[in-house]
Amino acid sequence: MLALTHSNTCVAQASPNDMILNTDISKNVSLKKKLNSKSMSVSKFYGCYTEGFAKEWSKTFKLGAAGAKQKIDFGVIDRPSNIVNIMERIEKTPTSVGQTGWTVHK
């Protein structure tokens, strides 16, 4: 989801126009020309359950990609932590269901 909103009952939602589905990644293979594998180390997809998307992205574009197998908690941004880098904190901090399962595909 490129834009995430929440309903009045705090349920995550997005407009279909703001989504790129796993099945749509290969439809955009022309983007490969714009993605330079020498200057890009890993594309990181921050969101719950993004590991499958990252895997497909890596396979399609022959680039490193990373995502979470489980839920992630954006609330860790505002909590004290010994992990200074906020993005790393999101990747490594467990949620109520356990570790995020942050996975890198190369």
Secondary structure, 3 states (H helix, E strand, C coil): CCCCEECCCCCEECCHHHCCCHHHHHHHHHHHHHCCCCCCCEEECCCCCCHHHHHHHHHHHCCEEEECCCCCCHHHHHCCCCCCCHHHHHHHCCECCECCCCEEEC
